[in-house]
Amino acid sequence: MPTDESFMHRCLQLAALGLGAVQPNPMVGAVIVHEGIIIGEGYHHAYGEAHAEVNAIASVQDPSLLPHSTLYVSLEPCSHYGKTPPCADAIIAHGIPKVVVGTQDYHSKVNGAGIRKLQEAGVEVVMPVSEEACVELNRRFFTYHREHRPYVILKWAQTADGFMDIDRSEEHPSNYWITNPALRVITHQWRSEEDAILVGWRTMYNDHPQLTTRLFPGKDPQRFVMQRGEDIISDLPYTPLPSDIPTALSILYEHKIQSVIVEGGRQTLERFIAEDAWDEARILIGDCRFEKGLKAPVLPQQPCRVETIDHNQIVYVRRHL
């Protein structure tokens, strides 16, 4: 027998399809259930387009079933006009008598108002359901609105013996890639999923990274570089940010950047770690060895997940679980 949790799990599966396309909106999925059977599904495809609830309602082949159905949605329906009309109004207009909500939307324009509107119209509202999973999916959105800063992802590659760069005082080898081609594609996919990418000035001058998604069919993140101390570097290929991390994060927040990948180099990464200014880390470990060079940062936290792909590893670490 299907449960509220199983239907909410399907909402989350649908919602995740919007990753990288809906910002600054949250990822949301919705299903409509009649007598234990899903009769409609929808998710928020892209910013400015219809929301999950509206898409789910539109997918129902027999609208006469809506007044006898339950709508499941991973996030509280909106109650205000933005790029689209309020979803709460659409639910009420179609006579859906019961709505099961994963978690409240803490955006200042919603924050319980959608739930109240539904209840005032006589709609039964059940919440929260699978709240931890619903918050986890939209951790970027919630961090941005609760803490007034972007969600920060640290990312670097290191060798099996713990080095992230060669010894640059010696002649460069012809090839010093650390990870395999599969992991390089994955990192470009990650870039497509986040709003921005950040490197330090030394990495920019040493490596001249493109910081694009050229190996994956997705949007390029906005590109930023941390300044060197208080120096103002002119003619930068990327948007400069001050060296002070709290100020830099505040500027990104003001630019409506919900998430940023920090790709280094080591000094930049270690400064974010030392100031506790990060949320998760993704460490790619190749099967090669440099034996000497620039040591990779070390995190005190234990990994929460490890993936192995063609003899390489991806280690995932969360600052707070």
Sequence and secondary structure as in RCSB ss.txt:
>XXXX:A:sequence
MPTDESFMHRCLQLAALGLGAVQPNPMVGAVIVHEGIIIGEGYHHAYGEAHAEVNAIASVQDPSLLPHSTLYVSL
EPCSHYGKTPPCADAIIAHGIPKVVVGTQDYHSKVNGAGIRKLQEAGVEVVMPVSEEACVELNRRFFTYHREHRP
YVILKWAQTADGFMDIDRSEEHPSNYWITNPALRVITHQWRSEEDAILVGWRTMYNDHPQLTTRLFPGKDPQRFV
MQRGEDIISDLPYTPLPSDIPTALSILYEHKIQSVIVEGGRQTLERFIAEDAWDEARILIGDCRFEKGLKAPVLP
QQPCRVETIDHNQIVYVRRHL
>XXXX:A:secstr
   HHHHHHHHHHHHGGGTTTSTTS   EEEEEETTEEEEEEE  STTS  HHHHHHHH S GGGGGG EEEESS
    S SSS  HHHHHHHTT  EEEESS   STT TTHHHHHHHHTT EEE  SSHHHHHHHTHHHHHHHHHSS 
EEEEEEEE TTSEEE  TTS   S    S HHHHHHHHHHHHHSSEEEEEHHHHHHH    S TTSSS   EEEE
E STT    S SSEEE S HHHHHHHHHHTT  EEEE   HHHHHHHHHTT  SEEEEEE S   SSSEE    S
S  SEEEEETTEEEEEEES  
